[in-house]
Amino acid sequence: MNASTDTAPLADTEKKAQYNLNKLTKRLRHYVGDAINDFNMIEEGDRVMVCLSGGKDSYTMLDILLGLQKSAPIDFSIVAVNLDQKQPGFPEHVLPEYLAALGVEYRIIEEDTYSIVKRVVEEGKTTCSLCSRLRRGILYRVADELGATKIALGHHRDDILETLFLNMFYGGKLKGMPPKLVSDDGRHIVIRPLAYCREKDIERYSEAKGFPIIPCNLCGSQPNLQRQVVGDMLRDWDKRFPGRLETMFTAMCNVVPSHLADTTRYDFANIKADGTPRADGDKAFDKESFAEPNRISILASRPRDAGGCGGED
């Protein structure tokens, strides 16, 4: 049998895999670029501190930002930062070796927050909340030390939707996770460049790129059960109702305060019927009509220069 005939199927498979990776890369770059533009996340001369945990999301964020940096019409610098919290079994060599090979500026911060959390939190209780607060404070301090003007976190679209439902189900608030906001100490701008990216795309990208993933359960903490339940619900919806997550995320970008019930966001007490037609007026007598979820474009409701959610491919 001809050797070239034997290798032909393998070559076709590799060619197809490369084509799919190129397509996925283009989609993620498109979403990240849209998010950066819509929210003015990165500006000329910015020094962006990319928080790297060793998980698929932060690896993908760093990789896409480094790619965009080469073609962006503005100059900005990137410094990757990892916080080694001294969890038992943490492979502390992985990230320095990976970042050094990339040639990117980086800094590894060693702070034994693990011992603090284990000492303070009762056995069997979730440690995530305290750990997160300690980590946040350290990263804010490091941002000051490095002269970073933006702090980039790897939360994606699914994280944002999970947070929305967690707040609705358990917190009684219509509140999500913003793509850009001032930090709680008022001194830093926090950005989420992956805000428009789907988790399933990030998973595929991470696998294709072969990132050296560090497991997120090294601390032995119990998982956040409420977030797990909401995440499972969203994944189930995504399988059974294609397009539903896209529609829900679009809704977060198209808030109509006059049709909610928050008196601090809309002056219900002082509205008057003055005979002037209103775009935000009540249409209770009209029959509502809704499009199929997979036909709703994130761009449909507002012009691109008005800002808002990124578009579909």
ROTOR-361963 format. One line per 3 residues: number of its first residue (from 1); for each residue x, y, z of N, C-alpha, C. Coordinates in steps of 0.001 Angstrom, whole numbers, always signed. Layout:
% ROTOR-361963
NUM> X:Y:Z:X:Y:Z:X:Y:Z | ... .
This chain:
% ROTOR-361963
1> +843:-1195:+0:+0:+0:+0:+878:+1245:+0 | +458:+2243:-748:+1218:+3490:-868:+1228:+4239:+463 | +2430:+4644:+904:+2549:+5350:+2187:+1800:+6660:+2162 .
4> +1810:+7335:+1003:+1102:+8615:+914:-395:+8443:+1066 | -907:+7273:+633:-2333:+6975:+794:-2668:+6788:+2266 | -1748:+6141:+3009:-1965:+5913:+4443:-2031:+7221:+5222 .
7> -1204:+8175:+4855:-1121:+9426:+5622:-2156:+10464:+5196 | -2828:+10217:+4075:-3801:+11198:+3573:-4925:+11480:+4561 | -5576:+10435:+5140:-6649:+10726:+6112:-6144:+11515:+7312 .
10> -4916:+11200:+7769:-4345:+11906:+8915:-4126:+13374:+8574 | -3611:+13619:+7374:-3377:+14997:+6947:-4683:+15765:+6848 | -5729:+15117:+6357:-7042:+15763:+6248:-7596:+16106:+7625 .
13> -7401:+15190:+8576:-7884:+15420:+9946:-7166:+16607:+10576 | -5843:+16662:+10392:-5071:+17767:+10949:-5461:+19095:+10304 | -5724:+19039:+8998:-6113:+20249:+8278:-7459:+20759:+8783 .
16> -8385:+19823:+9020:-9713:+20198:+9517:-9609:+20771:+10934 | -8768:+20138:+11774:-8600:+20611:+13151:-8014:+22024:+13153 | -7049:+22287:+12269:-6452:+23610:+12191:-7459:+24640:+11688 .
19> -8283:+24234:+10723:-9327:+25131:+10208:-10299:+25506:+11325 | -10730:+24504:+12109:-11673:+24766:+13198:-11053:+25647:+14277 | -9754:+25430:+14570:-9079:+26256:+15562:-8968:+27698:+15076 .
22> -8650:+27874:+13805:-8561:+29227:+13249:-9904:+29952:+13337 | -10962:+29211:+13047:-12310:+29782:+13104:-12685:+30166:+14536 | -12348:+29275:+15479:-12635:+29526:+16895:-11821:+30714:+17397 .
25> -10551:+30779:+17008:-9689:+31890:+17407:-10258:+33211:+16911 | -10685:+33213:+15651:-11264:+34422:+15070:-12510:+34854:+15838 | -13358:+33876:+16219:-14580:+34203:+16955:-14260:+34792:+18331 .
28> -13332:+34181:+19059:-12979:+34683:+20383:-12328:+36063:+20295 | -11457:+36263:+19323:-10836:+37570:+19145:-11891:+38628:+18820 | -12871:+38217:+18028:-13968:+39127:+17664:-14760:+39531:+18906 .
31> -15106:+38549:+19742:-15879:+38834:+20953:-15088:+39698:+21932 | -13808:+39364:+22121:-12982:+40143:+23043:-12800:+41562:+22509 | -12559:+41682:+21216:-12410:+43006:+20614:-13662:+43841:+20758 .
34> -14824:+43213:+20556:-16096:+43928:+20722:-16280:+44403:+22157 | -15976:+43530:+23115:-16136:+43902:+24529:-15209:+45063:+24886 | -13970:+44998:+24419:-13014:+46074:+24696:-13507:+47392:+24104 .
37> -14023:+47339:+22873:-14510:+48558:+22219:-15790:+49086:+22864 | -16736:+48188:+23131:-18031:+48611:+23674:-17890:+49293:+25031 | -16980:+48797:+25860:-16845:+49308:+27223:-15574:+50137:+27432 .
40> -14866:+50417:+26321:-13627:+51192:+26411:-12721:+50613:+27497 | -12513:+49294:+27425:-11773:+48604:+28480:-10292:+48959:+28495 | -9689:+49068:+27308:-8251:+49304:+27220:-7998:+50547:+26378 .
43> -7200:+51459:+26926:-6924:+52727:+26259:-5434:+52886:+25991 | -5114:+53885:+25195:-3720:+54175:+24846:-2865:+54319:+26106 | -1752:+53578:+26117:-817:+53678:+27230:-1174:+52863:+28451 .
46> -2270:+52116:+28424:-2660:+51308:+29577:-1616:+50235:+29889 | -1505:+49941:+31151:-714:+48796:+31618:-1713:+47822:+32229 | -1955:+46722:+31541:-3014:+45790:+31919:-2438:+44636:+32731 .
49> -2903:+44510:+33962:-2493:+43398:+34813:-3461:+42245:+34589 | -2976:+41207:+33929:-3806:+40041:+33618:-3662:+39032:+34750 | -4743:+38804:+35476:-4725:+37884:+36619:-4827:+36451:+36116 .
52> -3792:+35690:+36350:-3683:+34332:+35809:-3771:+33321:+36946 | -4806:+32481:+36890:-5004:+31489:+37946:-4432:+30132:+37590 | -4253:+29884:+36298:-3838:+28560:+35848:-5008:+27763:+35327 .
55> -6197:+28400:+35235:-7378:+27750:+34680:-7580:+28133:+33216 | -8505:+27470:+32559:-8737:+27659:+31119:-9121:+29093:+30770 | -9887:+29749:+31640:-10387:+31087:+31330:-9256:+32111:+31303 .
58> -8427:+32108:+32337:-7366:+33118:+32398:-6278:+32854:+31357 | -5986:+31574:+31072:-5041:+31270:+29996:-5555:+31813:+28665 | -6836:+31574:+28400:-7433:+32041:+27146:-7417:+33564:+27068 .
61> -7770:+34219:+28181:-7762:+35682:+28208:-6374:+36225:+27879 | -5345:+35690:+28513:-3985:+36159:+28250:-3601:+35924:+26798 | -3909:+34744:+26282:-3540:+34390:+24920:-4203:+35320:+23902 .
64> -5497:+35581:+24080:-6233:+36441:+23144:-5746:+37884:+23248 | -5505:+38366:+24471:-5023:+39744:+24646:-3641:+39933:+24025 | -2773:+38929:+24163:-1446:+39034:+23550:-1565:+39098:+22029 .
67> -2522:+38334:+21479:-2746:+38376:+20037:-3284:+39715:+19590 | -4242:+40251:+20332:-4827:+41544:+19978:-3811:+42676:+20142 | -2930:+42529:+21109:-1924:+43566:+21365:-1083:+43834:+20107 .
70> -821:+42774:+19348:+22:+42900:+18155:-668:+43669:+17028 | -2008:+43600:+16998:-2730:+44228:+15883:-3567:+45434:+16292 | -3596:+45740:+17574:-4433:+46846:+18063:-3922:+48194:+17557 .
73> -4830:+49131:+17310:-4421:+50468:+16848:-3871:+51341:+17976 | -3834:+50813:+19184:-3293:+51563:+20326:-2167:+50760:+20968 | -1321:+51450:+21722:-237:+50796:+22451:-672:+50553:+23899 .
76> -533:+49341:+24351:-762:+49026:+25761:+154:+47871:+26129 | +520:+47794:+27390:+1404:+46731:+27856:+633:+45740:+28714 | +1190:+44545:+28814:+561:+43473:+29575:+1564:+42915:+30581 .
79> +1106:+42729:+31813:+1905:+42019:+32806:+1013:+40950:+33419 | +1449:+39709:+33338:+678:+38586:+33886:+1049:+38404:+35352 | +36:+38214:+36180:+263:+38065:+37624:-455:+36822:+38131 .
82> +274:+36014:+38865:-329:+34852:+39529:-87:+34948:+41021 | -1126:+34621:+41777:-1012:+34593:+43236:-899:+33147:+43699 | +273:+32773:+44173:+511:+31450:+44746:+89:+31516:+46206 .
85> -1084:+30901:+46501:-1654:+30990:+47845:-1216:+29849:+48753 | -249:+29082:+48279:+374:+28010:+49069:-581:+26873:+49425 | -1488:+26578:+48490:-2306:+25379:+48683:-1416:+24142:+48543 .
88> -1665:+23130:+49371:-866:+21896:+49256:-986:+21306:+47853 | +132:+20952:+47282:+116:+20318:+45964:+126:+21283:+44803 | +163:+22599:+45073:+167:+23566:+43980:+1478:+23458:+43192 .
91> +1397:+23196:+41885:+2624:+23027:+41083:+3221:+24385:+40734 | +4029:+24917:+41623:+4469:+26300:+41496:+5411:+26552:+40319 | +5911:+25501:+39695:+6803:+25675:+38546:+6056:+25903:+37231 .
94> +4782:+25505:+37174:+4048:+25476:+35894:+3920:+26864:+35265 | +3386:+27817:+36002:+3143:+29139:+35425:+4429:+29902:+35103 | +5417:+29935:+35993:+6666:+30624:+35620:+7297:+30069:+34345 .
97> +7302:+28743:+34205:+7875:+28127:+33007:+7075:+28499:+31763 | +5748:+28461:+31883:+4883:+28796:+30744:+5056:+30258:+30339 | +5056:+31153:+31309:+5144:+32589:+31023:+6526:+32979:+30513 .
100> +7551:+32352:+31055:+8909:+32626:+30575:+9056:+32193:+29121 | +8467:+31046:+28785:+8526:+30559:+27403:+7785:+31501:+26454 | +6707:+32113:+26937:+5957:+33073:+26122:+6737:+34363:+25907 .
103> +7598:+34680:+26859:+8330:+35934:+26789:+7538:+37121:+27275 | +6455:+36859:+28010:+5627:+37941:+28527:+6140:+38370:+29907 | +6010:+39644:+30220:+6364:+40106:+31562:+5404:+39470:+32563 .
106> +5957:+39005:+33673:+5080:+38373:+34664:+5636:+38556:+36071 | +4748:+38318:+37015:+5153:+38351:+38420:+4358:+37303:+39184 | +5048:+36512:+39979:+4418:+35514:+40843:+4436:+36053:+42274 .
109> +3260:+36141:+42882:+3131:+36644:+44255:+2920:+35455:+45182 | +3735:+35319:+46186:+3597:+34225:+47152:+3036:+34762:+48463 | +1821:+34370:+48763:+1150:+34784:+50005:+412:+33571:+50566 .
112> +705:+33193:+51788:+91:+31994:+52369:-1305:+32306:+52920 | -2222:+32595:+52008:-3608:+32821:+52441:-4291:+31502:+52798 | -3775:+30400:+52279:-4366:+29091:+52565:-4399:+28830:+54073 .
115> -3278:+29078:+54744:-3210:+28834:+56193:-4178:+29743:+56947 | -4298:+30985:+56490:-5215:+31929:+57141:-6648:+31429:+57036 | -7018:+31039:+55828:-8391:+30575:+55595:-8690:+29325:+56418 .
118> -7749:+28382:+56432:-7962:+27143:+57176:-8063:+27398:+58679 | -7356:+28412:+59143:-7393:+28732:+60570:-8698:+29429:+60957 | -9215:+30271:+60070:-10372:+31107:+60388:-11699:+30409:+60098 .
121> -11774:+29677:+58984:-13046:+29078:+58557:-13253:+27730:+59232 | -14445:+27554:+59766:-14794:+26307:+60451:-14722:+25127:+59490 | -14254:+23990:+59967:-14114:+22784:+59162:-15456:+22412:+58515 .
124> -15411:+22139:+57215:-16626:+21764:+56488:-17333:+22926:+55835 | -16991:+24161:+56220:-17612:+25344:+55628:-16860:+25740:+54349 | -17573:+26390:+53444:-16950:+26842:+52209:-15962:+27968:+52484 .
127> -14768:+27825:+51936:-13710:+28802:+52178:-13631:+29868:+51095 | -14417:+29712:+50028:-14265:+30563:+48843:-14429:+32051:+49132 | -15377:+32415:+49988:-15673:+33822:+50227:-14475:+34548:+50852 .
130> -13950:+33991:+51944:-12803:+34615:+52611:-11583:+34598:+51702 | -11361:+33472:+51040:-10220:+33345:+50137:-10278:+34416:+49053 | -11471:+34637:+48510:-11656:+35631:+47452:-11337:+37035:+47951 .
133> -11796:+37366:+49173:-11535:+38697:+49723:-10041:+38928:+49941 | -9372:+37913:+50480:-7930:+38030:+50701:-7184:+38186:+49373 | -7587:+37382:+48406:-6936:+37431:+47095:-7135:+38790:+46440 .
136> -8356:+39322:+46558:-8662:+40613:+45946:-7784:+41727:+46535 | -7662:+41735:+47850:-6858:+42761:+48497:-5393:+42704:+48061 | -4868:+41490:+47941:-3473:+41327:+47525:-3282:+41806:+46088 .
139> -4220:+41443:+45207:-4098:+41830:+43803:-4216:+43346:+43628 | -5059:+43995:+44430:-5136:+45463:+44377:-3791:+46081:+44771 | -3176:+45525:+45807:-1877:+46041:+46258:-817:+45862:+45167 .
142> -828:+44694:+44550:+151:+44396:+43503:-69:+45305:+42285 | -1330:+45595:+41977:-1626:+46508:+40863:-977:+47864:+41106 | -1034:+48342:+42341:-375:+49601:+42698:+1141:+49489:+42511 .
145> +1708:+48385:+42995:+3159:+48195:+42918:+3649:+48150:+41471 | +2842:+47565:+40591:+3234:+47403:+39194:+2854:+48604:+38331 | +2105:+49533:+38899:+1650:+50672:+38120:+605:+50298:+37094 .
148> -174:+49264:+37384:-1210:+48817:+36446:-2376:+49797:+36435 | -2877:+50093:+35246:-4031:+50984:+35126:-5332:+50211:+34976 | -5249:+48936:+34596:-6431:+48082:+34485:-6105:+46703:+35065 .
151> -7086:+46105:+35722:-6949:+44741:+36239:-7899:+43859:+35436 | -7363:+42901:+34701:-8175:+42049:+33833:-8449:+40702:+34492 | -9736:+40362:+34605:-10166:+39091:+35183:-10790:+38221:+34096 .
154> -10719:+36900:+34288:-11116:+35965:+33236:-12555:+35493:+33258 | -13480:+36252:+33847:-14884:+35841:+33847:-15483:+35956:+32449 | -16299:+34985:+32072:-16894:+34956:+30736:-18408:+35138:+30811 .
157> -19062:+35031:+29661:-20500:+35270:+29590:-21297:+34386:+30541 | -20920:+33103:+30621:-21669:+32183:+31471:-21512:+32540:+32948 | -20337:+33005:+33346:-20132:+33473:+34726:-21059:+34647:+35027 .
160> -21184:+35545:+34059:-22021:+36741:+34241:-23483:+36348:+34398 | -23940:+35407:+33574:-25332:+34943:+33677:-25567:+34196:+34987 | -24606:+33373:+35388:-24725:+32665:+36672:-24901:+33656:+37813 .
163> -24105:+34719:+37786:-24168:+35719:+38852:-25524:+36416:+38852 | -26061:+36687:+37664:-27394:+37295:+37570:-28437:+36428:+38266 | -28440:+35135:+37978:-29447:+34244:+38565:-29179:+33972:+40039 .
166> -27921:+33919:+40430:-27619:+33767:+41855:-28192:+34934:+42651 | -28020:+36140:+42129:-28552:+37317:+42820:-30074:+37327:+42832 | -30696:+36871:+41757:-32161:+36821:+41713:-32711:+35746:+42648 .
169> -32121:+34557:+42591:-32647:+33426:+43362:-32336:+33528:+44857 | -31127:+33987:+45171:-30671:+33937:+46559:-30422:+35303:+47200 | -30344:+36349:+46377:-30033:+37667:+46923:-31127:+38696:+46777 .
172> -32172:+38368:+45993:-33264:+39319:+45812:-32835:+40586:+45086 | -31858:+40468:+44186:-31370:+41633:+43441:-31285:+41306:+41953 | -31561:+42302:+41129:-31352:+42176:+39691:-29959:+42735:+39412 .
175> -28960:+41877:+39591:-27563:+42316:+39564:-26696:+41213:+38982 | -25851:+41589:+38042:-24970:+40602:+37447:-23521:+40866:+37787 | -22653:+40630:+36824:-21213:+40849:+36976:-20797:+41739:+35802 .
178> -20461:+42991:+36030:-20243:+43928:+34927:-18946:+43679:+34162 | -18950:+43947:+32857:-17723:+43819:+32074:-16644:+44816:+32485 | -17050:+45930:+33072:-16081:+46938:+33502:-16657:+47699:+34686 .
181> -15840:+47911:+35707:-16318:+48638:+36890:-15115:+49097:+37709 | -15352:+50092:+38548:-14324:+50520:+39490:-14266:+49500:+40627 | -13078:+49177:+41090:-12912:+48215:+42177:-13541:+48742:+43459 .
184> -13804:+47835:+44405:-14520:+48245:+45613:-13693:+49170:+46508 | -12373:+49254:+46275:-11576:+50215:+47040:-11519:+51573:+46329 | -12158:+51661:+45157:-12265:+52918:+44433:-11004:+53362:+43724 .
187> -9977:+52493:+43675:-8669:+52923:+43160:-8280:+52265:+41839 | -9062:+51285:+41384:-8659:+50547:+40191:-9851:+50337:+39252 | -9545:+50142:+37971:-10568:+49755:+37001:-10418:+48264:+36734 .
190> -11489:+47518:+36977:-11498:+46079:+36738:-12223:+45813:+35417 | -11609:+45020:+34540:-12222:+44705:+33249:-12337:+43192:+33087 | -13310:+42783:+32292:-13536:+41366:+31985:-13602:+41212:+30464 .
193> -12446:+41086:+29821:-12415:+41031:+28355:-13168:+39847:+27745 | -13397:+38774:+28516:-14106:+37601:+27995:-15619:+37709:+28197 | -16125:+38884:+28519:-17539:+39043:+28881:-18494:+38529:+27820 .
196> -18123:+38595:+26543:-19004:+38135:+25464:-18726:+36694:+25037 | -17727:+36052:+25645:-17292:+34726:+25203:-18047:+33612:+25922 | -18405:+32587:+25156:-19107:+31436:+25723:-18104:+30475:+26357 .
199> -18503:+29894:+27479:-17598:+28974:+28172:-17242:+27787:+27291 | -18200:+27273:+26522:-17910:+26099:+25700:-16866:+26424:+24623 | -16850:+27654:+24136:-15814:+28054:+23182:-14449:+28125:+23861 .
202> -14441:+28649:+25089:-13187:+28753:+25842:-12638:+27360:+26147 | -13512:+26419:+26493:-13082:+25045:+26769:-12434:+24427:+25539 | -13071:+24581:+24385:-12531:+24030:+23136:-11188:+24676:+22799 .
205> -11098:+25979:+22981:-9868:+26705:+22676:-8733:+26249:+23585 | -9044:+26117:+24863:-8040:+25703:+25846:-7510:+24307:+25531 | -8404:+23398:+25161:-7990:+22036:+24813:-7117:+22033:+23557 .
208> -7536:+22812:+22559:-6792:+22858:+21297:-5399:+23464:+21484 | -5292:+24440:+22366:-4004:+25107:+22590:-3112:+24335:+23571 | -3693:+23409:+24305:-2905:+22594:+25230:-2337:+23370:+26402 .
211> -3108:+24294:+26949:-2631:+25063:+28102:-2353:+24130:+29287 | -1299:+24394:+30060:-980:+23554:+31227:-1902:+23884:+32404 | -3086:+23321:+32390:-4121:+23652:+33371:-3743:+23178:+34773 .
214> -3941:+24068:+35732:-3744:+23736:+37143:-5127:+23524:+37759 | -5376:+22386:+38403:-6713:+22129:+38963:-7103:+23177:+39992 | -8419:+23482:+40031:-8895:+24556:+40911:-9350:+24051:+42271 .
217> -9168:+22760:+42546:-9666:+22198:+43815:-8537:+21839:+44771 | -7381:+22464:+44592:-6230:+22123:+45433:-6459:+22456:+46900 | -7289:+23479:+47167:-7486:+23893:+48558:-8401:+22938:+49318 .
220> -9063:+22031:+48608:-9944:+21078:+49272:-11256:+21675:+49710 | -11552:+22906:+49287:-12795:+23559:+49684:-13994:+22902:+49029 | -15115:+22915:+49747:-16357:+22433:+49148:-16752:+23387:+48034 .
223> -17344:+22866:+46956:-17776:+23754:+45890:-18935:+24630:+46344 | -19084:+25775:+45691:-20211:+26657:+45968:-21469:+26008:+45393 | -22268:+25404:+46266:-23411:+24615:+45806:-24420:+25443:+45037 .
226> -24668:+26664:+45495:-25651:+27511:+44813:-25198:+27824:+43397 | -23930:+28169:+43228:-23414:+28446:+41885:-23434:+27183:+41028 | -23147:+26052:+41635:-23173:+24781:+40909:-24579:+24494:+40378 .
229> -25586:+24714:+41207:-26979:+24471:+40804:-27361:+25385:+39643 | -27026:+26666:+39762:-27368:+27619:+38704:-26603:+27288:+37426 | -25325:+26922:+37554:-24533:+26557:+36385:-25108:+25353:+35669 .
232> -25531:+24343:+36437:-26152:+23154:+35836:-27445:+23525:+35120 | -28216:+24420:+35714:-29473:+24869:+35096:-29204:+25541:+33750 | -28208:+26418:+33706:-27899:+27129:+32471:-27376:+26179:+31395 .
235> -26554:+25225:+31796:-26037:+24260:+30825:-27160:+23402:+30269 | -28116:+23038:+31113:-29273:+22261:+30661:-30108:+23073:+29677 | -30347:+24333:+29990:-31093:+25207:+29082:-30382:+25337:+27741 .
238> -29053:+25461:+27789:-28285:+25642:+26561:-28423:+24430:+25644 | -28500:+23237:+26243:-28660:+22017:+25449:-30083:+21883:+24906 | -31070:+22148:+25747:-32464:+21923:+25357:-33077:+23068:+24579 .
241> -32574:+24279:+24793:-33138:+25458:+24128:-32016:+26298:+23512 | -31481:+25875:+22372:-30380:+26623:+21744:-30739:+28094:+21541 | -29834:+28963:+21938:-30060:+30393:+21781:-30585:+31082:+23021 .
244> -31026:+30297:+24015:-31616:+30920:+25211:-30581:+31735:+25985 | -29372:+31226:+26149:-28362:+31965:+26896:-27991:+33255:+26179 | -27922:+33191:+24843:-27633:+34399:+24072:-28719:+35446:+24290 .
247> -29973:+34998:+24302:-31083:+35924:+24512:-31032:+36541:+25901 | -30727:+35726:+26916:-30672:+36235:+28286:-29542:+37251:+28441 | -28408:+36969:+27803:-27308:+37921:+27910:-27652:+39214:+27178 .
250> -28333:+39094:+26052:-28792:+40288:+25334:-29701:+41120:+26223 | -30554:+40446:+27004:-31473:+41155:+27902:-30714:+41979:+28931 | -29557:+41491:+29370:-28767:+42239:+30344:-28240:+43543:+29749 .
253> -28166:+43589:+28423:-27657:+44785:+27737:-28788:+45696:+27275 | -30025:+45319:+27558:-31181:+46093:+27106:-32186:+46251:+28247 | -31757:+46950:+29288:-32579:+47122:+30488:-33559:+48277:+30285 .
256> -34809:+48059:+30668:-35852:+49093:+30548:-36361:+49404:+31962 | -35765:+50392:+32656:-36123:+50678:+34055:-37603:+50973:+34259 | -38260:+51593:+33257:-39673:+51943:+33418:-40569:+50714:+33461 .
259> -40039:+49559:+33064:-40841:+48337:+33061:-40361:+47341:+34115 | -39650:+47832:+35088:-39301:+47036:+36256:-40037:+47645:+37451 | -39494:+47574:+38646:-40226:+48089:+39803:-39314:+48697:+40850 .
262> -38172:+49250:+40398:-37230:+49855:+41333:-37459:+51364:+41354 | -38017:+51853:+42451:-38351:+53282:+42538:-37120:+54175:+42629 | -35949:+53578:+42889:-34719:+54378:+42910:-34134:+54532:+41510 .
265> -34576:+53716:+40573:-34067:+53771:+39199:-35042:+54460:+38242 | -36300:+54578:+38658:-37296:+55230:+37807:-38293:+55957:+38710 | -38615:+57179:+38346:-39468:+58020:+39192:-40943:+57722:+38942 .
268> -41386:+56563:+39440:-42781:+56168:+39259:-43731:+57143:+39963 | -43315:+57660:+41107:-44204:+58495:+41927:-44646:+59765:+41210 | -43794:+60287:+40349:-44082:+61592:+39747:-44404:+61561:+38261 .
271> -44656:+60375:+37712:-45017:+60339:+36289:-46427:+60911:+36105 | -46635:+61607:+34999:-47920:+62237:+34698:-48370:+61846:+33293 | -49652:+61734:+33114:-50219:+61511:+31782:-50412:+62871:+31136 .
274> -49487:+63249:+30233:-49543:+64579:+29628:-49964:+64560:+28162 | -50436:+63399:+27701:-50909:+63311:+26330:-49811:+63121:+25300 | -48551:+63049:+25741:-47429:+62880:+24811:-47090:+61394:+24690 .
277> -47081:+60874:+23451:-46709:+59459:+23272:-45311:+59203:+23806 | -45118:+58066:+24452:-43835:+57739:+25078:-43334:+56381:+24600 | -42065:+56332:+24257:-41471:+55062:+23820:-41455:+54048:+24957 .
280> -41354:+54541:+26211:-41313:+53626:+27351:-42684:+53500:+28023 | -43729:+53911:+27312:-45084:+53828:+27874:-45578:+52405:+28003 | -46629:+52220:+28793:-47175:+50883:+29030:-47945:+50387:+27814 .
283> -47795:+49110:+27516:-48497:+48489:+26395:-49212:+47234:+26873 | -49849:+47363:+28017:-50481:+46206:+28643:-51583:+45604:+27789 | -52185:+46405:+26913:-53299:+45901:+26113:-52820:+45297:+24792 .
286> -51522:+45427:+24518:-50971:+44835:+23298:-50566:+43394:+23576 | -50742:+42560:+22565:-50295:+41183:+22700:-48788:+41131:+22464 | -48065:+40543:+23403:-46618:+40449:+23254:-46278:+39428:+22170 .
289> -45261:+39723:+21383:-44767:+38758:+20404:-43262:+38643:+20582 | -42773:+37419:+20532:-41364:+37177:+20785:-40749:+36394:+19634 | -39497:+36732:+19320:-38770:+36026:+18274:-38218:+34716:+18827 .
292> -37864:+33813:+17921:-37179:+32602:+18338:-35823:+33000:+18927 | -35407:+32379:+20038:-34153:+32777:+20676:-32959:+32789:+19736 | -32872:+31752:+18852:-31699:+31688:+17988:-31767:+32666:+16827 .
295> -32829:+33471:+16745:-32922:+34482:+15699:-32705:+35889:+16238 | -32539:+35987:+17537:-32335:+37304:+18135:-30870:+37682:+18021 | -30604:+38802:+17401:-29239:+39297:+17294:-28958:+40225:+18459 .
298> -27791:+40071:+19043:-27405:+40945:+20136:-27312:+42389:+19640 | -27122:+42554:+18342:-26985:+43890:+17785:-28319:+44528:+17421 | -29400:+43760:+17476:-30648:+44223:+16885:-31236:+45460:+17541 .
301> -30981:+45652:+18826:-31715:+46669:+19561:-31039:+48022:+19653 | -29781:+48116:+19232:-29104:+49402:+19355:-27967:+49498:+18335 | -27640:+50713:+17923:-26533:+50869:+16979:-25208:+50555:+17632 .
304> -24228:+50147:+16838:-22931:+49758:+17383:-22257:+50894:+18152 | -22415:+52128:+17679:-21697:+53215:+18352:-22341:+53634:+19653 | -23475:+52992:+19996:-24111:+53291:+21284:-23553:+52415:+22404 .
307> -22724:+51457:+22026:-22192:+50542:+23038:-23196:+49432:+23308 | -22779:+48450:+24090:-23686:+47367:+24428:-23043:+46029:+24124 | -23878:+45017:+23969:-23365:+43664:+23807:-22828:+43422:+22415 .
310> -21857:+42535:+22334:-21237:+42207:+21061:-22146:+41373:+20179 | -21829:+41321:+18910:-22693:+40661:+17936:-22401:+39193:+17759 | -23269:+38537:+17017:-23118:+37137:+16683:-22287:+37000:+15413 .
313> -21646:+35854:+15232:-20927:+35602:+13977:-21918:+35190:+12900 .
